Amino acid sequence: MGVENASIRNWLALDSGVQENHAVIGSRIVSKIRDIAELSDVVEKHHYYSVLLDPTTDQDVMANVIHLADTVSISLIAGERTVKHIDEVKHVIANSYEFLEKARDAFEKISEKKGFWWSVVDEDTLYNEFEQDLEENPLSNNDLQSLGDVLMYMTDVKSKFTTFHTERIAYLSRLLARRAHLGEERSMEVFFAAKIHDLGKVATPISILEKPGKLTEEETFVMQRHIFDSFLIVGGREAIEKHRLLHWGINHHERLDGSGYPWGKSGAELDLESRIIMLADVFVALTEDRPYRKGMSVEASLDIIARQVQSGLLDEYVFIKLRDLVAEGLDFSAIEHTKNPFLL
């Protein structure tokens, strides 16, 4: 049943068919974010009924609070935002056995304020509060990398042909950044940028990602849009201008001669960090299996990249660093054992 057709009687069962899986997946994701890993049980239990929870433990109470907030959110999506509907929501929460007394009492207290109901349905208010929270409590470097991991796993799980695609590109990009003497801090920023470089592919139809033959002109247009979708997901021009590392990944299909996409940037518009991710993406893509071909050998891939360097598409300095890494035994096998939390 779609949310748009939900009635007040089935708010609590809207996702009954998938809630177990998404709670487990969510718990695995949180367990990989170092600073909040201890809250993974809260996420796993966020659909547990009150009879399965211990009201004397903070984590179980937090889990139930999330369940209550989730229920209220769904009810506001599903129903009209009228006084009558709000009263129905409050009645359902107050009389539901799914929620602990502590959670119900807290909700009763805040829901008496009219401002609460106006604020929870106003997207701008919610976004501004979230943005303010981030400014007051910025992500640590560890948190940033953990967030990058989650977004990377979410991107790569979309297709069986990209299970380790982003992970390999991020790994290689960091090695190349270090070889290019960018320093450890900048190399880690490149590492994060590479993790999110293909984020827009979450919106690309699987029928296109896994098509066993050549894409049509229309399909190519849709496929190439993943760059623009990445641009939108990370926050658009304002975010990219504020955080330099975001545009490095967005640039990975640009080319030095201006023949790339989406903006047709060239030369000086493409900094070294962007050039690193560009070349890493090409190398990894060539060596991986695709629906329409088997992965190429490292030697054949290097030959193709060498020709693109000679043609002015890719950076020669970065290519030299890649050849050095290959000569020293570049090997992705060490990172392929990472468990993607989106895979049950």
C-alpha positions in Angstrom: 0.0 0.0 0.0 1.4 3.4 -0.9 1.6 6.1 1.8 -0.7 8.4 -0.1 -3.5 5.9 0.4 -2.9 5.1 4.0 -5.6 5.5 6.6 -5.3 6.4 10.2 -5.8 2.7 11.1 -2.7 1.5 9.2 0.0 4.1 10.0 1.6 1.6 12.3 1.8 -1.1 9.7 2.9 0.9 6.6 6.2 -0.8 6.3 5.5 -4.0 8.1 6.9 -6.0 5.1 10.3 -4.3 5.1 10.8 -2.9 8.6 12.9 -5.8 9.8 15.3 -5.6 6.9 15.7 -1.8 6.9 16.2 -1.8 10.7 19.0 -4.4 10.4 20.6 -2.5 7.5 20.3 0.8 9.4 21.9 -0.8 12.4 24.8 -2.0 10.3 25.3 1.4 8.8 25.4 3.2 12.2 27.8 0.6 13.5 30.3 1.8 10.9 30.1 5.4 12.0 32.7 5.4 14.8 31.4 8.2 17.0 27.8 6.7 17.2 28.5 3.0 16.7 27.3 2.3 20.2 23.8 3.4 19.1 23.4 0.7 16.5 21.1 -1.3 18.8 18.8 1.8 19.0 18.4 1.7 15.2 17.8 -2.1 15.1 15.1 -1.8 17.8 13.3 1.2 16.4 10.3 -0.8 15.3 10.1 -2.9 18.4 6.8 -2.8 20.4 7.0 -1.5 24.0 6.6 -5.1 25.4 9.9 -6.0 23.9 11.8 -3.1 25.4 13.2 -2.2 28.8 11.9 1.2 29.9 14.7 1.5 32.4 17.5 1.6 29.7 18.2 4.8 27.7 18.8 2.9 24.5 15.5 1.2 24.5 13.7 4.4 25.3 15.5 6.2 22.5 14.5 3.4 20.1 10.9 3.8 21.1 11.0 7.6 20.7 12.3 7.1 17.1 9.4 4.7 16.5 6.9 7.2 17.8 8.5 10.0 15.7 8.4 7.8 12.7 4.7 7.1 13.2 3.8 10.7 13.6 5.8 11.6 10.4 4.1 8.9 8.4 0.7 10.1 9.7 1.4 13.7 8.5 2.4 12.4 5.1 -0.6 10.2 4.9 -3.3 12.5 6.1 -4.6 16.1 5.9 -2.9 18.6 8.2 -6.1 19.7 9.9 -7.0 20.2 13.5 -9.2 17.0 13.3 -6.3 15.0 11.9 -3.9 16.3 14.5 -6.4 15.3 17.2 -6.6 11.8 15.7 -2.8 11.5 15.7 -2.6 12.5 19.3 -5.4 10.0 20.2 -3.7 7.1 18.3 -0.3 7.8 20.0 -1.9 8.1 23.5 -3.7 4.8 23.2 -1.2 2.7 21.3 0.4 -0.2 23.1 3.4 0.1 20.8 4.9 3.0 22.8 6.5 3.2 26.2 4.8 5.5 28.8 7.9 7.8 28.8 7.7 8.3 25.0 3.9 8.9 25.1 4.3 11.4 27.9 7.0 13.3 26.1 5.0 13.5 23.0 1.9 14.6 24.8 3.8 17.5 26.3 5.4 18.8 23.1 2.3 18.2 20.9 0.2 20.6 23.0 2.1 23.5 21.4 0.6 24.6 18.1 4.1 25.7 17.0 5.2 22.1 17.1 2.7 21.0 14.4 3.5 23.9 12.1 7.3 23.3 12.4 7.2 19.6 11.8 5.4 20.0 8.4 7.6 23.0 7.2 10.5 21.6 5.2 12.4 24.9 5.3 12.2 25.1 9.1 13.4 21.5 9.4 16.3 22.0 7.0 17.4 25.2 8.7 17.4 23.5 12.1 19.4 20.6 10.7 21.9 22.9 9.0 22.3 24.9 12.2 22.9 21.7 14.2 25.7 20.8 11.7 27.3 24.2 12.0 27.3 24.0 15.8 28.5 20.4 15.8 30.6 19.9 12.7 31.6 16.4 11.6 35.0 15.2 12.7 37.3 13.8 10.1 36.4 10.3 11.3 32.7 11.1 11.0 33.2 12.5 7.5 35.0 9.4 6.3 32.3 7.2 7.9 29.6 9.2 6.2 31.5 8.8 2.9 31.6 5.0 3.5 27.8 4.9 4.0 27.2 6.9 0.8 29.7 4.7 -1.1 28.1 1.5 0.0 24.6 2.9 -0.9 25.9 3.7 -4.4 27.7 0.5 -5.1 25.0 -1.9 -4.0 22.7 -0.6 -6.8 24.2 -3.0 -9.3 26.1 -6.3 -9.1 28.6 -4.8 -11.6 29.5 -2.0 -9.3 29.8 -3.9 -6.0 33.3 -2.6 -5.3 33.5 0.1 -8.0 33.5 3.2 -5.7 35.6 1.5 -3.0 38.4 0.8 -5.5 38.3 4.3 -7.0 38.5 5.9 -3.5 41.4 3.6 -2.5 43.3 4.4 -5.7 42.6 8.1 -5.5 44.0 8.3 -2.0 47.2 6.4 -3.1 47.6 8.8 -6.1 47.0 11.9 -3.9 49.8 10.7 -1.6 52.1 10.0 -4.5 51.4 13.5 -5.8 52.6 14.9 -2.4 49.3 16.5 -1.6 49.8 15.8 2.1 47.8 13.5 4.4 44.9 15.9 5.1 44.3 16.7 1.5 44.7 13.1 0.5 42.0 12.2 2.9 39.8 14.9 1.4 40.3 13.3 -2.0 39.5 10.0 -0.4 36.1 11.3 0.7 35.4 13.1 -2.6 36.0 9.8 -4.5 33.7 7.9 -2.2 30.8 10.2 -3.2 31.8 10.7 -6.9 29.0 8.5 -8.3 26.3 9.2 -5.7 23.9 10.3 -8.4 23.7 6.7 -9.7 21.2 5.9 -7.0 18.7 7.6 -9.3 19.9 5.9 -12.5 17.5 3.1 -13.7 18.9 -0.4 -13.1 17.8 -1.2 -16.7 20.4 1.2 -17.9 23.1 0.4 -15.4 22.9 -3.3 -16.4 22.0 -3.2 -20.0 24.0 -5.9 -21.8 24.6 -3.9 -25.0 25.4 -0.5 -26.2 23.3 2.3 -24.8 21.0 4.3 -27.2 21.5 8.1 -27.4 18.5 8.6 -25.0 19.9 6.0 -22.6 23.3 7.6 -22.7 21.7 11.0 -21.9 20.0 9.4 -18.8 23.2 7.7 -17.7 25.2 10.9 -17.9 22.7 12.7 -15.8 24.1 10.9 -12.7 26.7 13.6 -12.5 24.0 16.3 -12.3 22.1 14.2 -9.8 25.3 14.0 -7.7 25.6 17.8 -8.0 22.0 18.2 -6.6 22.4 15.6 -3.8 25.5 17.3 -2.4 23.7 20.6 -2.3 24.3 22.2 -5.7 26.4 25.2 -6.5 26.2 26.8 -3.0 27.5 23.7 -1.3 30.3 23.2 -3.9 31.5 26.8 -3.6 31.5 26.4 0.2 33.2 23.0 0.3 35.9 22.7 -2.3 36.2 18.9 -2.0 32.7 18.4 -3.3 33.5 19.5 -6.9 36.4 17.1 -7.2 34.1 14.1 -7.5 31.6 16.0 -9.6 34.4 16.6 -12.2 35.2 13.0 -12.8 33.7 12.9 -16.3 35.3 16.2 -17.4 38.3 16.1 -19.7 41.3 18.4 -20.0 40.4 19.3 -23.6 36.9 20.4 -22.7 35.2 17.4 -24.3 33.8 15.9 -21.0 30.6 16.5 -19.2 28.5 17.9 -17.6 30.0 21.4 -17.8 32.7 20.9 -20.4 35.4 22.2 -18.2 39.0 22.2 -19.4 42.6 22.9 -18.4 43.0 25.2 -15.5 39.4 24.7 -14.4 40.4 21.1 -13.4 42.6 21.0 -10.4 45.0 18.2 -9.5 42.5 16.6 -7.1 39.9 16.4 -9.9 42.4 15.0 -12.3 43.3 12.3 -9.8 39.7 11.1 -9.5 39.1 11.4 -13.2 42.0 9.0 -14.0 41.3 6.7 -11.1 37.7 6.3 -12.4 38.9 5.5 -15.9 41.4 2.9 -14.8 39.0 1.1 -12.4 36.2 1.2 -15.0 38.4 -0.4 -17.7 39.6 -3.2 -15.4 36.1 -4.1 -14.1 33.5 -6.4 -15.7 30.6 -4.6 -17.3 27.3 -6.0 -18.6 28.5 -5.6 -22.2 32.2 -6.7 -21.7 34.7 -8.4 -19.5 37.2 -6.3 -17.6 40.4 -5.5 -19.4 43.9 -6.5 -18.2 45.9 -3.9 -16.3 48.3 -3.6 -19.2 45.6 -3.0 -21.8 44.0 -0.5 -19.5 47.2 1.4 -19.1 47.7 1.4 -22.9 44.2 3.0 -23.4 44.9 5.6 -20.7 48.3 6.4 -22.3 46.5 7.2 -25.6 44.0 9.4 -23.7 46.9 11.2 -22.1 48.6 11.7 -25.5 45.3 13.1 -26.8 45.1 15.7 -24.0 42.1 14.1 -22.2 43.8 12.9 -19.0 46.7 14.2 -16.9 50.2 12.9 -17.7 51.6 13.6 -14.2 48.8 11.5 -12.5 49.3 8.8 -15.1 53.0 8.5 -14.2 52.0 8.1 -10.6 49.5 5.4 -11.6 52.2 3.5 -13.6 54.5 3.6 -10.6 51.8 2.1 -8.3 51.1 -0.7 -10.8 54.8 -1.4 -11.2 55.0 -1.7 -7.4 52.1 -4.2 -7.3 48.9 -2.2 -7.0 46.3 -4.7 -5.7 42.6 -4.1 -4.9 42.1 -7.5 -3.2 42.9 -6.1 0.3 39.8 -3.9 0.2 37.3 -6.3 -1.4 36.5 -8.1 1.8 34.7 -5.0 3.3 31.1 -6.0 4.2 28.6 -3.7 2.5 26.0 -3.1 5.2 23.3 -2.8 2.5 23.7 -6.5 1.7 21.8 -8.7 4.0 
